[in-house]
Amino acid sequence: MSRHDAAEDTTAVVQTVDPPEPELSAATVELTPAREPAAEPAVEPAVKPVVRKPPRELHSGHKLARRYQLEECVTRVDGFSSWRAVDEKLRRAVGIHLLPADHPRARGVLAAARSAALLGDPRFVQVLDAVEEDDLVYVIHEWLPDATSLADLLAAGALEPHEAYQMVSQVSQGMSAAHREGLAHLRLDPGAVLRTVSGQYRIRGLAVTAALRGLTSDRPQRQDTESIGALLYACLTQRWPYEDDAHGMAGLPKGVGLVAPDQVRAGVHRGLSEVAMRALVNDGATASREESPCTTPEELAKAVAGVPRIRPPEQPPAYQQAVFQAPAPPSRGAGRAPMAAQAPPPTLPGRTGRALKWAVSALVIVAIGLGSWQLADTLKSREDQSTRTPPTGQKAGQDPTHAAPQRFRIAGVKDFDPLGDSSENPTMVDRVDDQDMTTYWQTSWYTTADFGGLKDGVGVILDLGSVKKVSAVKVSLLGTGTSVDLMAAADGTSGEPTALDSFHKVANGSGTSVTLKPGSKVSTRYLLVWLTHLPPDSDGHFRGRIAEINVTG
C-alpha cells in the first residue's frame, strides 16, 4: 500500500511537474523574441544621426515656399549654403541662408534671424523672414545688387579720408544701435560691410553670421569695437593691423607690433589715425596720444563725432581738361608720324609792319572813344528818365520783369511711401537739401519703371516751416526718364500729412532738371515731390534719384 501510495505520489509528482516545464520553456521562447525587438527601437534613435540620410539636393532653379527661386550658390561651408535668389511674389532679388533642420546650429540661427529682423535699422542688411519648412531652415535677407563690399574697395587701394570717415562713422553708429538691443556681430570683416552707390554703408550678417558659424564671445561689445578699428586701419593704410595677412591685404611686419596708421602710410588723416588706435587699444596697442581707449561701439561713435569735419574731395569741372587740351590733327596714314605743332607766323618786317601796327592802334583808339561816348549817352538818358518819372508805390525800385525770386529755406525733409512699407531710404533724404549736387536721395530698386506694378509712386515731403506762397520748385534728378509731380497740402494743414490724398497736384514734369511751376502761386507749408516714373539704372533695374530741390516764391 505504501509502495502503491508512493508510486502514486511519484507519478503525481511527475505529472504535476512535467507539464509546467514545457510551459516555462514555451514562455521563455516567447519572451526572448519579444525582448529583442524592444531593444532595437531603443538603439535606432542613437544610430540614426550617425547614419544620417543625405540632405535634400538643392540646385539653381529650385523653389522654396512656392516663392523663392534659387539662382546662384554663393557660399557652401560648415553644413550650410548661401544663395542669391529671386522673390517671385515681389519681383526682387533676395539672399538666402539654407541649412538642414537637424543641423546643430539650426535653432540658434532661427532665433538670431528673428531677433535681427526686429531691429529694423536701415544701416543693416535687413532680415526679411526666417522659416523652418519640412527638413530645411532658411533665412531670407535683402540683396543689394548695386553695393560693393569693403573688401573689393580696399583691393583697389586705401580710401581717401572723407570716405574712411563715412565708413567708420556709419558702422560704429549702426553697431551702437544694435548693441543697445542686445545684438552683436562678432564677425565684422571687410566682407561684412557694403557700400551702396549713394555712399551709404550697410552691415550684413548681424547676429546671423555668428549663429551660422557657431561664434560666441564673453565681451561682444569689445570684440565688435576692435573689429571696427581694424576696418578703419585697413581703410587708411590698405594693411591689416595684425601680423598675419588677411582679406587680401598684407599684415604688419612681424615683431614690430601695432604701428599707428599715419606712420605706416604718408598722407593719413591724423585724427582718424588716432581713432583707429583708440579702438585697437583693446588688443594691447598704445594710442599715439593719451586719450582713453574705446571699448564699446558707442564710445567709438562719440570719438569719431569729435573728429573735425572732413570735407569730400572737390570734383574738378567737367570742362577743365578740355581747356588745356589741343585737338589732335587727323592722321592720314597708319605709318605717318604726327604733325609737329606749327609755330606762330613771324611778324611783318620793315616799314609795312610798322604801318600796319599804327593803323591797328588808331582803329582801337577810335573804337574805345566811340564806345565810351555811347555808354555815357545811355547812362545820361537813363538818369534823365529816372529824374522825370520817379517810382512810387509798392513797386518802387523794382523791375517787374527781372525781379529775383526769393528762395525759401526748407525746415525739414521726410521720405514718403504711403502705398508701400512707409519707408524709402530715410537716412538719405536730407541729401536733397544739402547744396551738394554730388549727393542724392534714391528710391529702392524696382523691376519696371512703374514701380514693378506695386505702387503709383514714392516721394519726399518738404516742410517749409510755415505757410509760404510758392511760385516754383526746381528738382534736379539723376537718370533719363524720370517723371515727377508737385503736390501741395491745403493751406490750413496743421501737421505733416501722412496720406497721399492729403495733397493735391499743382504741377508735373519730366527730365533731369525740372522746374515745376503751379498755374498760380500756391500757399502751403507742406509740399510733396512725387516720383511717378523711374529711369533705368546700370544694373538693369529702375530707381529714382533726387540730387537737389530748391523752392522759390
C-alpha positions in Angstrom: 0.0 0.0 0.0 2.7 2.3 0.9 4.6 1.4 -2.2 1.5 2.0 -4.3 0.9 5.2 -2.5 4.5 6.1 -3.0 4.2 5.2 -6.7 1.1 7.3 -7.0 2.8 10.0 -5.2 5.8 9.8 -7.6 3.5 9.7 -10.6 1.6 12.6 -9.2 4.8 14.5 -8.9 5.9 13.6 -12.4 2.5 14.5 -13.8 2.4 17.7 -11.7 6.0 18.8 -12.5 6.3 17.7 -16.2 3.6 19.9 -17.7 4.9 23.2 -16.4 8.3 22.5 -17.9 7.1 22.9 -21.5 5.1 25.9 -20.4 8.1 27.6 -18.9 10.1 26.6 -21.9 7.5 28.0 -24.3 7.3 31.1 -22.2 11.0 31.5 -22.4 10.9 31.1 -26.2 8.1 33.6 -26.5 9.8 36.2 -24.2 13.1 36.1 -26.0 11.9 37.4 -29.3 9.7 39.9 -27.5 12.8 41.5 -25.8 14.9 41.7 -28.9 12.6 43.9 -30.9 12.0 46.0 -27.8 15.8 46.6 -27.6 16.2 47.5 -31.3 13.9 50.7 -31.3 15.8 51.9 -28.2 19.1 51.7 -30.2 17.8 53.1 -33.5 17.5 56.8 -32.4 21.1 56.8 -31.3 22.2 55.3 -34.6 20.1 57.4 -37.0 22.1 60.7 -36.5 25.3 58.9 -37.3 23.8 57.3 -40.4 22.0 60.5 -41.4 20.2 60.4 -44.7 21.8 62.8 -47.2 20.4 66.3 -47.2 18.0 67.4 -49.9 19.9 68.2 -53.1 19.4 71.9 -53.9 20.3 73.4 -57.2 19.7 76.5 -59.3 16.0 76.7 -60.2 14.8 75.1 -57.0 11.9 77.0 -55.4 11.2 77.4 -51.7 7.8 78.1 -50.3 6.5 78.4 -53.9 8.0 81.8 -53.9 11.8 82.0 -53.7 13.7 80.6 -56.7 17.4 79.8 -56.1 19.6 81.4 -58.7 23.3 81.0 -57.7 25.1 79.4 -54.8 27.4 82.0 -53.2 28.8 80.0 -50.2 28.8 76.4 -49.1 30.6 75.7 -45.8 30.0 74.2 -42.3 26.9 72.3 -43.4 25.0 75.4 -44.7 24.9 77.2 -48.0 24.1 80.8 -49.1 22.3 81.7 -52.3 21.2 84.6 -54.4 17.6 84.1 -55.2 14.5 85.8 -56.6 11.4 86.6 -54.7 8.8 85.9 -57.5 6.0 87.4 -55.5 7.6 90.9 -55.0 9.8 90.5 -58.1 13.1 91.4 -56.4 16.4 89.7 -55.7 17.0 88.3 -52.2 19.7 86.4 -50.3 19.0 83.1 -48.6 20.9 81.1 -46.0 20.0 77.4 -46.0 20.8 74.6 -43.6 19.2 71.2 -42.6 16.6 71.4 -39.9 18.5 68.8 -37.8 21.8 70.8 -38.1 23.1 71.5 -34.5 23.0 75.3 -35.2 19.6 75.4 -36.8 17.7 76.5 -33.7 20.3 79.2 -32.9 20.2 80.6 -36.5 16.4 80.9 -36.4 16.5 82.7 -33.1 19.3 85.1 -34.2 17.5 85.9 -37.5 14.2 86.7 -35.8 15.9 88.9 -33.3 17.8 90.8 -36.1 14.6 91.2 -38.1 13.1 93.2 -35.2 15.9 95.8 -35.2 14.8 97.5 -38.5 17.8 99.8 -38.7 18.5 100.9 -42.3 22.3 100.7 -41.7 21.9 96.9 -41.7 21.0 94.5 -44.5 17.5 93.6 -43.3 16.4 90.0 -42.4 13.1 89.6 -44.2 12.0 86.2 -43.0 13.2 83.1 -41.0 11.4 79.8 -41.8 11.5 76.1 -40.9 9.9 74.1 -43.6 10.0 70.2 -43.7 13.7 69.3 -43.4 15.1 72.8 -44.1 15.7 76.0 -42.2 16.2 79.1 -44.3 16.8 82.8 -43.6 15.7 85.4 -46.2 17.6 88.7 -46.3 18.0 91.8 -48.6 20.1 91.6 -51.7 21.8 94.8 -52.7 22.8 94.5 -56.4 24.3 98.0 -56.6 26.5 97.6 -53.5 30.3 96.9 -53.3 31.9 95.1 -50.4 34.6 97.0 -48.5 37.0 94.1 -49.4 36.6 94.9 -53.1 37.0 98.7 -52.4 40.3 98.0 -50.5 41.6 95.8 -53.3 41.8 98.9 -55.4 43.7 100.9 -52.7 43.3 102.8 -49.4 40.3 105.0 -49.1 40.6 108.8 -49.1 40.0 110.4 -45.6 36.4 111.5 -46.2 35.3 108.0 -47.4 37.1 106.4 -44.4 35.4 108.8 -42.1 32.0 108.0 -43.6 32.6 104.2 -43.2 33.7 104.3 -39.5 31.0 106.8 -38.6 28.1 104.9 -40.1 29.4 101.4 -39.0 30.1 102.5 -35.4 26.7 104.2 -35.1 24.9 101.2 -36.5 26.7 98.7 -34.2 26.0 101.1 -31.2 22.2 100.8 -32.0 22.5 97.0 -32.4 24.2 96.5 -29.0 21.6 98.7 -27.3 19.1 96.0 -28.4 21.4 93.2 -27.2 22.6 92.2 -30.7 26.3 91.6 -31.7 28.0 90.8 -34.9 31.3 89.0 -33.9 32.5 88.7 -37.5 32.9 92.3 -38.7 35.4 92.0 -41.5 35.7 93.8 -44.9 33.3 91.3 -46.5 30.6 92.2 -44.0 30.4 95.9 -44.9 28.8 97.0 -48.1 28.9 100.4 -49.8 26.0 101.4 -52.0 26.2 103.7 -55.0 24.8 106.5 -52.9 27.6 106.3 -50.4 25.7 104.6 -47.6 27.4 101.8 -45.7 25.3 98.7 -44.8 26.3 95.9 -42.4 25.3 92.4 -43.3 25.1 89.3 -41.1 24.2 90.9 -37.8 23.8 88.0 -35.2 23.0 85.6 -38.1 26.6 85.1 -39.2 27.8 84.3 -35.7 25.0 81.8 -35.3 25.8 80.1 -38.6 29.5 79.9 -37.7 28.9 79.0 -34.0 30.7 82.1 -32.7 30.4 83.3 -29.2 32.1 86.0 -27.1 32.3 86.9 -23.4 32.8 90.6 -24.4 30.8 91.1 -27.6 30.9 94.9 -27.5 34.7 95.0 -27.1 35.2 92.5 -29.9 32.9 94.4 -32.3 34.7 97.7 -31.4 38.1 96.3 -32.1 36.8 94.9 -35.4 35.6 98.4 -36.5 39.0 99.7 -35.5 40.7 97.1 -37.7 38.4 98.1 -40.6 39.3 101.8 -40.2 43.0 100.9 -40.0 42.7 98.9 -43.3 40.8 101.8 -45.0 43.6 104.3 -44.1 46.6 102.1 -44.9 45.4 99.1 -47.1 47.1 96.9 -44.4 45.6 94.5 -41.9 46.6 95.6 -38.4 48.0 92.2 -37.3 51.0 90.2 -38.4 49.0 87.7 -40.5 47.9 88.6 -44.0 44.1 88.6 -44.2 41.2 89.7 -46.5 43.5 90.1 -49.5 45.8 92.6 -47.6 49.3 92.2 -46.2 49.7 92.2 -42.4 52.2 94.3 -40.4 55.8 93.3 -40.2 56.4 90.6 -37.6 57.9 91.6 -34.3 57.2 95.3 -34.9 53.8 95.5 -33.1 50.9 97.8 -33.9 52.1 100.9 -35.6 49.8 104.0 -36.0 48.3 104.3 -39.5 49.9 107.8 -40.0 53.3 106.1 -39.5 52.6 103.4 -42.0 51.4 105.5 -44.9 52.0 109.1 -45.8 49.1 111.4 -46.0 46.9 109.6 -43.5 44.5 111.9 -41.6 45.9 112.3 -38.1 42.5 112.4 -36.3 41.3 109.2 -38.0 44.7 107.5 -37.2 44.2 108.3 -33.6 40.6 106.9 -33.6 41.8 103.7 -35.1 44.4 103.3 -32.4 41.9 104.0 -29.6 39.7 101.2 -30.9 42.6 98.8 -31.4 44.0 99.5 -27.9 41.8 96.6 -26.8 44.4 94.2 -28.2 47.3 95.7 -26.2 48.2 98.6 -28.5 49.0 102.0 -27.2 47.4 105.1 -28.6 49.7 107.7 -30.1 48.3 110.3 -27.6 46.9 109.9 -24.1 43.1 109.6 -24.9 41.3 106.7 -23.3 40.6 103.6 -25.4 37.2 103.0 -26.9 35.8 99.7 -25.6 32.2 99.9 -27.0 30.8 101.0 -30.4 29.0 103.9 -28.6 32.3 105.2 -27.3 33.9 104.8 -30.7 31.0 106.6 -32.4 31.5 109.6 -30.0 35.2 109.6 -30.7 34.5 109.7 -34.5 32.0 112.5 -34.0 34.7 114.5 -32.2 37.0 114.5 -35.3 36.8 117.8 -37.1 34.7 117.7 -40.2 36.4 116.2 -43.2 35.2 117.6 -46.4 34.7 115.5 -49.5 37.3 116.0 -52.3 36.3 118.7 -54.7 35.3 117.4 -58.2 37.2 119.3 -61.0 34.9 121.0 -63.5 33.9 118.8 -66.5 35.5 121.3 -68.9 38.8 121.8 -67.2 40.7 119.1 -69.0 39.3 120.2 -72.4 40.6 123.8 -71.9 44.2 122.7 -71.8 43.9 120.0 -74.4 44.6 120.9 -78.1 42.7 118.8 -80.7 44.9 116.2 -82.3 45.4 116.6 -86.1 43.7 113.9 -88.2 46.0 111.1 -89.2 46.2 110.2 -92.9 48.3 107.1 -92.8 49.0 104.3 -90.4 52.8 104.8 -90.6 52.9 108.6 -90.8 54.4 110.5 -87.8 52.2 113.0 -86.1 52.5 116.6 -87.3 54.5 118.9 -85.2 52.8 121.9 -83.6 53.0 124.9 -86.0 54.9 128.0 -84.8 53.1 131.3 -85.0 53.8 133.2 -88.2 56.6 135.8 -88.0 55.8 139.5 -87.7 55.8 141.6 -90.9 59.3 143.1 -91.4 60.2 146.7 -92.1 58.1 149.7 -93.0 55.0 147.6 -93.8 54.8 146.0 -90.4 55.2 149.4 -88.6 52.5 151.0 -90.7 50.1 148.1 -90.0 50.7 148.4 -86.3 49.9 152.2 -86.3 46.7 151.6 -88.3 45.5 148.9 -85.9 46.3 151.1 -82.9 44.4 154.0 -84.4 41.3 151.8 -85.0 41.4 150.6 -81.4 41.6 154.1 -80.1 38.7 155.3 -82.2 36.6 152.2 -81.2 37.2 152.9 -77.5 36.2 156.6 -77.9 33.0 155.7 -79.7 32.1 153.1 -77.1 32.8 155.5 -74.2 30.7 158.2 -75.8 27.7 155.8 -76.4 27.9 154.4 -72.9 27.9 157.9 -71.4 25.0 158.9 -73.5 23.0 155.9 -72.4 23.6 156.5 -68.8 22.7 160.2 -69.2 19.4 159.3 -70.8 18.5 156.8 -68.1 19.4 159.4 -65.4 17.2 162.0 -67.1 14.3 159.4 -67.3 14.6 158.5 -63.6 14.6 162.2 -62.7 11.5 162.9 -64.8 9.4 159.8 -63.5 10.4 158.8 -60.0 9.0 155.4 -59.0 6.2 155.5 -56.4 4.2 152.9 -54.6 4.9 149.2 -53.7 6.9 148.6 -56.9 9.4 151.4 -56.3 12.9 150.3 -57.1 11.7 147.0 -58.6 11.8 145.8 -62.2 8.8 143.5 -62.5 10.3 141.6 -65.4 13.6 140.9 -63.7 12.7 140.6 -60.0 14.9 138.0 -58.3 12.8 135.2 -56.8 13.0 134.5 -53.1 14.4 131.2 -52.2 12.8 129.5 -49.2 14.6 127.6 -46.5 13.4 124.0 -46.2 12.8 123.3 -42.5 12.5 119.5 -42.8 12.5 116.7 -45.4 10.9 113.3 -44.9 10.7 110.2 -47.2 7.1 109.4 -48.2 5.9 105.9 -49.2 2.3 105.6 -48.1 1.5 102.9 -50.7 4.3 100.6 -49.6 6.0 99.9 -46.3 6.0 103.6 -45.2 9.8 103.9 -45.6 12.0 104.7 -48.6 15.7 105.2 -47.6 15.0 107.6 -44.8 18.7 108.0 -43.8 19.5 109.6 -47.2 16.6 112.0 -47.5 18.5 115.0 -46.1 20.7 115.0 -49.2 18.1 116.7 -51.3 18.7 119.9 -49.4 22.5 119.8 -48.7 23.6 122.1 -51.5 25.8 119.3 -52.9 24.9 118.0 -56.4 27.2 115.0 -55.9 24.9 113.5 -53.2 21.4 112.3 -53.7 18.4 110.5 -52.2 17.3 107.4 -54.1 14.4 105.1 -54.1 14.6 101.3 -53.7 15.1 99.5 -57.0 12.2 98.1 -58.9 11.8 95.7 -61.9 9.9 98.2 -64.1 9.6 101.9 -64.5 6.1 101.9 -62.9 7.5 100.5 -59.6 7.0 96.9 -60.6 3.2 97.5 -60.6 3.4 97.5 -56.8 2.5 101.2 -56.2 1.8 104.5 -58.1 4.8 106.4 -56.8 7.1 107.5 -53.9 8.5 110.8 -52.9 9.7 113.3 -50.3 7.7 115.8 -48.2 9.2 119.3 -47.8 8.3 121.2 -44.7 8.8 125.0 -45.3 8.4 125.8 -41.6 5.3 128.0 -42.1 2.8 128.8 -44.8 4.6 130.2 -47.9 3.4 131.4 -51.3 5.3 129.1 -53.6 5.8 130.1 -57.3 8.3 127.3 -58.4 10.1 124.2 -57.3 13.2 123.1 -59.1 14.1 119.4 -58.9 17.5 118.1 -60.0 17.2 114.5 -60.9 19.7 111.8 -62.0 18.8 109.4 -64.8 16.9 109.9 -68.0 13.2 109.3 -68.0 12.1 110.4 -64.5 8.6 111.9 -64.2 7.6 113.9 -61.2 4.5 115.6 -59.8 4.5 118.6 -57.5 1.7 118.3 -54.9 0.7 120.7 -52.1 -1.2 120.3 -48.9 -4.1 122.5 -48.1 -3.3 125.9 -46.6 -4.9 125.1 -43.2 -3.0 121.8 -42.7 -1.7 121.9 -39.2 0.5 118.8 -39.1 2.6 116.9 -41.6 0.3 114.8 -43.8 0.6 111.0 -43.6 -1.8 110.1 -46.5 -1.5 110.7 -50.2 -5.0 112.1 -50.5 -4.0 115.0 -48.2 -2.1 116.5 -51.1 -3.4 117.8 -54.5 -1.3 118.0 -57.7 -0.3 121.5 -58.8 2.3 120.8 -61.5 4.2 118.0 -63.2 7.2 117.5 -65.5 9.9 115.1 -66.6 13.6 115.2 -67.3 16.8 115.7 -65.3 16.4 119.4 -64.3 12.7 120.0 -63.8 11.2 123.4 -62.8 7.6 122.8 -61.5 5.5 126.0 -61.7 1.9 126.0 -60.4 -0.6 127.8 -62.6 -0.9 130.4 -59.8 1.1 130.9 -56.5 0.3 128.1 -54.0 0.0 128.9 -50.3 1.1 125.9 -48.3 3.6 124.7 -45.6 4.0 121.2 -46.9 5.0 120.2 -50.5 5.3 116.7 -51.9 7.8 115.9 -54.7 6.2 112.7 -56.0 8.1 110.4 -58.5 5.7 108.6 -60.8 8.0 107.1 -63.4 11.6 105.8 -62.8 14.6 105.7 -65.0 16.7 102.6 -65.6 20.0 102.2 -63.6 23.2 100.4 -64.6 22.1 97.1 -63.1 19.1 96.7 -65.3 16.6 97.8 -62.6 14.7 101.1 -62.2 15.4 103.6 -59.5 14.7 107.3 -58.9 17.4 109.7 -57.6 16.9 113.3 -56.5 20.1 115.4 -56.1 18.7 118.7 -55.0 15.4 120.6 -54.5 15.0 124.4 -54.5 11.8 126.1 -53.5 11.2 129.8 -54.5 8.3 132.2 -54.1 
